[in-house]
Amino acid sequence: MMKEKYETLPLTTLKELAKARGLKGISTMKKAQVIELMLQEDEKEQEKEKQETMCTIGRTPAGTAGKAHHRADTEGNPIRGGQERTDCGSKRGRNSFLSTALAPVALKSLVVETYDGLQCGSINVITRENYEFLRDSFFKYALLLQKEAAHTPGNSIGEGIARLYDEMDALVGDELNVNIEQERGRLFFRLWKYHRWGSLTLYYFPVRFLESLSPVLRRIAITFIHKLMTANGISTILDDDDAEFIFELLSEDGGDDPQEWKSRVKLVRSYQEGKIGRLLRRVAAKSYYKDLPGAIGSYTPQNGFERQLVDAMRSGLPFLTPERGIMGYGYDAYYSENPDFHPMYLQQQIRVVYDINDIVSEYLVDYYNSNSRETYDITPVTTCDLSSDTGELFRMDDYPERFFKWADKFINIIC
C-alpha cells in the first residue's frame, strides 16, 4: 500500500520526506532506492509501535496532533487543499503521562530527564509536592473565576494528578485548552489558546524589490526590514537547515536539460556566495538609521509604488518595538521528544526570502506542502502558567492578528 503511494510521488518530494524522518545519505539515491529505504523505515516504526507499552496516569489521545490544522484560510487554499481542518487543540495533555485515552492508572513514579545548563539528570515528577502545587493552582484559578470548585483525591498521587487535570479542564471550559507541563521537575498547569492566522498560508517577505529602489529609500527599507526581523525573531532563508537541503537538490544533475541545470546551479551559487546571498545577509545585519521614523517621515516618495511602500513602513513601525515578537508566540502544545515528523515551526512559515517566484522559494513551498501533510503547523499561541500566586485570569493580546493583517498588505506591495 505504502509502496504504491511512494511511487506516485516525485523524487524531490520523496527525498524531502526521507530527510524529515532523519534518513541519511539520500542525496545521490535514485527513486527506487529512496522508496526501499522509506519502506524499511516504515517496518521499523510498525515493529516499534507493537513493542511499545504506554504508561499513563492521564487522559488525552496521542498521535492525533497532525490533524490540528488551524488556518482560517486552509479550505480552498491550493497549498493546503484537500486537508481536513480540525481544531484538535482542546482537551489535550502534552506530557507522555497524559497522552493516551486510557483510564487513570496509579503510577508510583514517572522519571523525566532534566538539564540545569551544566549537567543532565533525572527526577521523579509524581510527588506529593507536585500534586499539592497543581491542587492549589486549581483552587486559586477557580477563585479568580468566582466559581465553586471541588476536587476528588485519588487513591494515589498519580491518580490525584490525573483527576486534577480533568477538573481543571472542566473548570476553564471549551474556550481554553489545558496542558500539564514540566520544568526542572515541577509540574504546573498551562492554559493556552490559538491566535488567528492571517490570509496568507506562508508569510515570506521577499527583498528583491530593494534592488530597484533609489539609494536613500533602499537604505530606509533595509533598516526597516532589519528592525522587523530583529524585533520579531524572523530569519532569512539562509539561516534555516532546509535551505541547504534545497540547494543540494537544485544542484543535482537529474538528467534535465543541460541549460536548465546550469541556470539552477548559477542561482544556487548566487544564494550561497553571490549577489542574492549578500543582499539577504545585509538585511539581516545592517541598520542605517537610528531614527527610522524620522527618516521615513522626511522622505518624499517619487511615484505611486514608493508612496505605498513608505505608507506601509510607517504603519508597520509598531511591529519594530513589540513587547513580544511574533516568534515569541511559538508554543508547541503537542510537543513530543521523539516525533516521527517535527512540526512546521513558525520560522519555517514566517521568514525573509529573495524572490517568492524563483525556484528556490518554489521548492520551499513544496517542502512545506510535503511535510505539513505528515505533521502539524505551529501557530501563534498565548499561554498562561498557573500557580497558587496567579493574580489574574488568562487574557490574550492581539499582536499576532495585527501583525498578520499588516503583513498581508506589506507583502502584497513589495511583491
C-alpha positions as CSV (number, residue, x, y, z in Angstrom):
1,M,0.0,0.0,0.0
2,M,2.7,2.5,1.0
3,K,4.9,1.4,-1.9
4,E,2.2,2.4,-4.3
5,K,1.8,5.8,-2.6
6,Y,5.5,6.4,-2.6
7,E,5.8,5.6,-6.3
8,T,3.3,8.3,-7.1
9,L,5.5,11.0,-5.5
10,P,8.3,12.8,-7.4
11,L,11.8,12.1,-6.4
12,T,12.4,15.5,-4.8
13,T,9.3,15.1,-2.5
14,L,10.5,11.6,-1.5
15,K,13.9,12.9,-0.6
16,E,12.3,15.7,1.5
17,L,10.1,13.2,3.3
18,A,13.1,10.9,3.9
19,K,15.2,13.9,5.3
20,A,12.3,14.8,7.6
21,R,12.4,11.3,9.0
22,G,16.1,11.7,9.7
23,L,17.3,9.3,7.0
24,K,20.9,10.0,5.8
25,G,22.8,9.6,2.6
26,I,19.8,10.1,0.3
27,S,21.1,12.9,-1.9
28,T,22.6,10.6,-4.5
29,M,20.0,7.9,-4.4
30,K,17.6,7.0,-7.2
31,K,13.9,6.9,-6.7
32,A,13.7,3.1,-6.2
33,Q,16.4,3.3,-3.6
34,V,14.7,6.0,-1.6
35,I,11.4,4.1,-1.7
36,E,13.1,1.0,-0.4
37,L,14.7,3.0,2.4
38,M,11.3,4.5,3.3
39,L,9.6,1.1,3.3
40,Q,12.4,-0.3,5.6
41,E,11.8,2.7,8.0
42,D,8.0,2.0,7.9
43,E,8.7,-1.6,9.0
44,K,10.9,-0.4,11.9
45,E,8.3,2.0,13.1
46,Q,5.5,-0.6,12.9
47,E,7.5,-3.0,14.9
48,K,8.4,-0.3,17.4
49,E,4.7,0.5,17.8
50,K,3.8,-3.1,18.5
51,Q,6.5,-3.4,21.2
52,E,5.8,-0.1,23.0
53,T,3.7,-0.2,26.1
54,M,2.3,3.1,27.1
55,C,2.3,4.1,30.8
56,T,-0.2,6.7,31.8
57,I,-2.0,8.4,34.6
58,G,-3.9,10.5,32.2
59,R,-6.2,11.1,29.5
60,T,-5.6,12.5,26.1
61,P,-5.5,10.7,22.8
62,A,-2.0,10.6,21.4
63,G,-1.0,10.6,17.7
64,T,-3.7,12.9,16.6
65,A,-1.8,16.2,16.7
66,G,-1.3,16.0,13.0
67,K,-5.0,16.8,12.5
68,A,-4.6,20.1,14.3
69,H,-4.8,22.5,11.3
70,H,-5.6,25.9,12.5
71,R,-5.6,28.1,9.4
72,A,-8.6,30.3,8.7
73,D,-7.6,30.0,5.0
74,T,-7.0,26.3,4.8
75,E,-10.2,25.4,2.9
76,G,-9.8,26.1,-0.8
77,N,-6.1,27.1,-0.5
78,P,-4.1,25.3,-3.1
79,I,-1.2,24.9,-0.8
80,R,-3.3,23.1,1.8
81,G,-6.0,21.9,-0.4
82,G,-7.6,18.5,0.4
83,Q,-6.7,18.6,4.1
84,E,-9.4,18.4,6.7
85,R,-9.4,21.3,9.1
86,T,-10.0,20.1,12.6
87,D,-9.2,22.0,15.7
88,C,-7.9,19.3,17.9
89,G,-6.2,21.7,20.3
90,S,-8.6,21.4,23.3
91,K,-8.6,18.6,25.8
92,R,-5.0,17.6,25.3
93,G,-2.3,17.0,27.8
94,R,1.2,17.5,26.5
95,N,3.3,15.1,28.6
96,S,3.6,11.5,27.9
97,F,1.9,10.5,31.1
98,L,-1.2,12.4,29.8
99,S,-1.1,11.1,26.3
100,T,-3.4,8.2,26.0
101,A,-7.1,7.7,26.3
102,L,-6.8,5.0,29.0
103,A,-8.5,5.1,32.4
104,P,-6.3,6.7,35.1
105,V,-3.5,4.4,36.2
106,A,-1.9,4.9,39.6
107,L,1.8,5.4,38.7
108,K,4.1,5.4,41.7
109,S,6.7,7.4,39.8
110,L,7.5,8.9,36.4
111,V,11.1,9.8,35.9
112,V,11.9,12.7,33.4
113,E,15.2,14.0,32.3
114,T,16.3,17.4,33.4
115,Y,19.1,19.8,32.4
116,D,20.2,22.8,34.5
117,G,22.5,24.2,31.9
118,L,25.5,22.4,33.2
119,Q,24.6,18.7,33.5
120,C,21.8,16.3,32.7
121,G,19.9,14.5,35.4
122,S,16.6,12.7,36.1
123,I,13.8,13.3,38.6
124,N,10.5,11.7,39.6
125,V,7.6,14.1,39.0
126,I,4.9,12.1,40.6
127,T,5.3,13.6,44.0
128,R,3.1,15.0,46.7
129,E,4.7,18.4,46.3
130,N,3.7,18.5,42.6
131,Y,0.2,17.2,43.4
132,E,-0.3,19.9,46.0
133,F,1.1,22.6,43.7
134,L,-1.4,21.6,41.0
135,R,-4.3,21.3,43.5
136,D,-3.6,24.8,44.9
137,S,-3.3,26.2,41.4
138,F,-6.6,24.7,40.5
139,F,-8.4,26.2,43.6
140,K,-6.7,29.6,43.1
141,Y,-7.9,29.8,39.5
142,A,-11.4,28.8,40.4
143,L,-11.4,31.7,43.0
144,L,-10.3,34.1,40.2
145,L,-13.2,32.8,38.1
146,Q,-15.5,33.2,41.0
147,K,-16.6,29.6,40.6
148,E,-17.1,26.9,43.1
149,A,-14.6,24.1,42.6
150,A,-14.4,20.6,44.1
151,H,-11.5,18.1,43.9
152,T,-11.8,14.4,44.5
153,P,-8.4,13.0,45.6
154,G,-7.3,9.7,44.0
155,N,-6.2,6.6,45.7
156,S,-2.6,7.6,44.8
157,I,-0.7,10.8,43.9
158,G,-0.7,9.8,40.3
159,E,-4.4,9.3,40.1
160,G,-4.9,12.6,42.0
161,I,-2.9,14.5,39.4
162,A,-5.0,12.9,36.6
163,R,-8.2,13.9,38.3
164,L,-6.9,17.4,38.8
165,Y,-6.3,17.6,35.0
166,D,-9.9,16.6,34.3
167,E,-11.2,19.1,36.9
168,M,-9.1,22.0,35.6
169,D,-10.2,21.1,32.0
170,A,-13.9,21.3,33.1
171,L,-13.3,24.5,35.1
172,V,-12.0,26.5,32.1
173,G,-14.5,25.1,29.7
174,D,-14.3,24.9,25.9
175,E,-12.8,28.4,25.4
176,L,-9.4,27.4,26.8
177,N,-7.0,24.5,26.4
178,V,-5.1,22.9,29.3
179,N,-1.7,21.2,29.4
180,I,0.3,19.9,32.3
181,E,3.9,21.0,31.7
182,Q,7.1,20.1,33.5
183,E,10.1,22.3,34.1
184,R,13.0,21.2,36.3
185,G,10.8,18.6,37.9
186,R,7.9,21.0,38.7
187,L,4.5,20.1,37.2
188,F,2.2,23.0,36.5
189,F,-1.0,23.8,34.6
190,R,-0.5,25.8,31.4
191,L,-3.6,27.4,29.8
192,W,-3.3,28.2,26.1
193,K,-5.3,29.4,23.1
194,Y,-4.6,29.8,19.4
195,H,-4.5,33.2,17.7
196,R,-6.0,33.6,14.3
197,W,-3.7,33.2,11.3
198,G,-3.7,35.7,8.5
199,S,-5.0,35.4,5.0
200,L,-1.7,34.1,3.6
201,T,-0.6,30.5,4.1
202,L,3.1,31.3,4.3
203,Y,4.5,34.7,5.2
204,Y,7.6,35.0,3.0
205,F,8.9,38.6,2.9
206,P,10.8,39.0,-0.4
207,V,13.6,41.5,-0.6
208,R,14.3,41.5,-4.4
209,F,12.3,44.8,-4.6
210,L,15.2,46.6,-2.8
211,E,17.3,46.3,-5.9
212,S,15.0,48.7,-7.8
213,L,14.8,51.4,-5.1
214,S,16.8,54.7,-5.0
215,P,19.8,54.7,-2.7
216,V,18.1,56.6,0.1
217,L,14.9,54.7,0.0
218,R,16.8,51.4,-0.2
219,R,18.7,52.2,3.0
220,I,15.4,53.1,4.7
221,A,13.8,49.9,3.6
222,I,16.8,47.8,4.5
223,T,16.8,49.3,8.0
224,F,13.0,48.7,8.3
225,I,13.3,45.0,7.4
226,H,16.3,44.5,9.6
227,K,14.5,46.0,12.6
228,L,11.4,44.0,11.8
229,M,13.4,40.8,11.7
230,T,15.3,41.6,14.9
231,A,12.2,42.6,16.9
232,N,10.2,39.5,15.8
233,G,12.9,36.8,15.6
234,I,12.5,36.4,11.9
235,S,15.4,34.9,9.9
236,T,16.3,34.7,6.3
237,I,16.2,31.5,4.2
238,L,20.0,31.3,4.6
239,D,19.6,30.7,8.4
240,D,17.4,27.6,8.0
241,D,18.6,24.0,7.6
242,D,16.0,23.2,4.9
243,A,17.7,25.8,2.6
244,E,20.9,23.7,2.4
245,F,18.8,20.7,1.6
246,I,17.0,22.5,-1.2
247,F,20.3,24.0,-2.6
248,E,21.6,20.4,-2.7
249,L,18.6,19.2,-4.6
250,L,18.7,22.0,-7.1
251,S,22.4,21.4,-7.7
252,E,21.9,17.7,-8.6
253,D,22.0,16.8,-12.3
254,G,18.9,14.8,-12.6
255,G,19.1,14.3,-16.4
256,D,17.3,17.6,-17.1
257,D,18.1,20.0,-19.9
258,P,21.8,21.0,-19.5
259,Q,20.9,24.6,-19.9
260,E,18.2,24.4,-17.2
261,W,20.6,22.7,-14.8
262,K,23.3,25.3,-15.4
263,S,20.7,28.0,-14.7
264,R,19.7,26.3,-11.4
265,V,23.4,25.9,-10.3
266,K,24.0,29.6,-11.1
267,L,21.0,30.6,-9.0
268,V,22.2,28.4,-6.1
269,R,25.7,29.9,-6.2
270,S,24.2,33.4,-6.1
271,Y,22.3,32.4,-2.9
272,Q,25.4,30.9,-1.3
273,E,28.2,33.3,-2.3
274,G,26.8,35.8,-4.8
275,K,24.6,38.8,-5.1
276,I,21.4,37.2,-3.6
277,G,23.3,35.9,-0.6
278,R,24.9,39.3,0.0
279,L,21.5,41.1,-0.1
280,L,20.0,38.6,2.4
281,R,22.9,38.9,4.7
282,R,22.7,42.7,4.5
283,V,19.1,43.0,5.6
284,A,19.8,40.6,8.4
285,A,22.7,42.6,9.7
286,K,22.5,46.2,8.5
287,S,20.8,49.2,10.1
288,Y,21.5,52.6,8.5
289,Y,19.2,54.8,10.7
290,K,18.9,55.2,14.5
291,D,15.8,57.4,14.0
292,L,13.9,55.3,11.4
293,P,10.5,57.0,12.0
294,G,12.2,60.4,11.3
295,A,13.9,59.0,8.1
296,I,10.6,57.6,6.9
297,G,8.8,60.9,7.7
298,S,11.3,63.1,5.9
299,Y,11.4,61.0,2.7
300,T,9.4,62.3,-0.2
301,P,8.0,59.4,-2.4
302,Q,8.7,59.8,-6.1
303,N,5.9,57.6,-7.5
304,G,2.9,55.6,-6.6
305,F,4.9,52.5,-5.6
306,E,7.2,54.5,-3.3
307,R,4.2,56.1,-1.7
308,Q,2.6,52.8,-1.0
309,L,5.9,51.4,0.4
310,V,6.5,54.4,2.6
311,D,2.9,54.3,4.0
312,A,3.3,50.6,4.7
313,M,6.6,51.1,6.5
314,R,5.1,53.9,8.5
315,S,2.1,51.8,9.5
316,G,4.5,48.9,10.4
317,L,6.5,50.9,12.9
318,P,4.6,49.4,15.9
319,F,5.9,46.0,14.9
320,L,9.5,47.1,15.3
321,T,9.2,47.6,19.0
322,P,6.8,44.9,20.3
323,E,6.6,43.8,23.9
324,R,6.9,40.3,22.5
325,G,7.7,39.5,18.8
326,I,5.8,37.1,16.6
327,M,8.2,34.2,17.3
328,G,7.6,34.6,21.0
329,Y,4.1,33.1,20.4
330,G,5.5,29.8,19.0
331,Y,4.4,27.4,21.7
332,D,4.2,23.7,20.6
333,A,1.2,22.4,22.5
334,Y,1.8,18.8,21.1
335,Y,5.5,18.5,21.8
336,S,6.9,15.0,21.7
337,E,10.5,14.2,22.4
338,N,10.8,11.6,19.6
339,P,8.3,12.6,16.9
340,D,8.0,10.7,13.6
341,F,7.9,14.2,11.9
342,H,8.8,17.5,13.5
343,P,6.1,20.2,13.3
344,M,6.4,23.1,10.8
345,Y,7.9,25.7,13.1
346,L,6.9,29.4,12.9
347,Q,10.4,30.3,11.5
348,Q,9.6,28.0,8.5
349,Q,6.3,29.7,7.9
350,I,7.4,33.3,8.5
351,R,10.8,34.3,7.0
352,V,12.7,36.6,4.6
353,V,13.4,35.3,1.1
354,Y,14.8,36.8,-2.0
355,D,12.0,36.2,-4.5
356,I,8.8,34.4,-3.9
357,N,8.6,33.4,-7.5
358,D,12.0,31.9,-8.1
359,I,12.7,28.1,-8.0
360,V,14.2,28.2,-4.5
361,S,11.0,29.6,-3.0
362,E,9.0,27.2,-5.1
363,Y,11.0,24.3,-3.6
364,L,10.5,25.8,-0.1
365,V,6.7,25.8,-0.7
366,D,6.9,22.2,-2.0
367,Y,8.9,21.2,1.1
368,Y,6.3,22.8,3.3
369,N,3.5,21.0,1.5
370,S,5.1,17.6,1.7
371,N,5.9,17.9,5.4
372,S,2.7,19.6,6.5
373,R,0.7,16.6,5.3
374,E,2.6,14.4,7.7
375,T,2.6,16.7,10.7
376,Y,1.1,19.9,12.1
377,D,1.9,23.6,12.0
378,I,3.0,25.7,14.9
379,T,0.7,28.7,15.0
380,P,0.8,31.7,17.4
381,V,-0.4,30.8,20.9
382,T,-0.9,32.8,24.1
383,T,-0.1,30.8,27.2
384,C,-0.6,31.4,31.0
385,D,1.2,29.3,33.6
386,L,-0.7,28.8,36.8
387,S,0.4,28.7,40.4
388,S,-1.2,29.4,43.8
389,D,0.1,33.0,43.3
390,T,-1.6,33.6,40.0
391,G,-3.3,37.1,40.3
392,E,-5.3,37.4,37.1
393,L,-7.3,35.5,34.6
394,F,-6.0,34.3,31.2
395,R,-6.0,37.1,28.7
396,M,-4.8,37.4,25.1
397,D,-3.4,40.4,23.3
398,D,-4.0,40.8,19.6
399,Y,-0.4,41.3,18.4
400,P,-0.3,38.2,16.0
401,E,-3.6,39.3,14.4
402,R,-2.4,42.8,13.9
403,F,1.0,41.6,12.6
404,F,-0.6,39.3,10.0
405,K,-3.1,41.9,8.9
406,W,-0.3,44.4,8.3
407,A,2.0,41.8,6.7
408,D,-0.8,40.8,4.3
409,K,-0.7,44.4,2.9
410,F,3.1,44.9,3.1
411,I,3.9,41.6,1.2
412,N,1.4,42.4,-1.4
413,I,3.1,45.7,-2.0
414,I,6.7,44.5,-2.2
415,C,5.8,41.5,-4.4
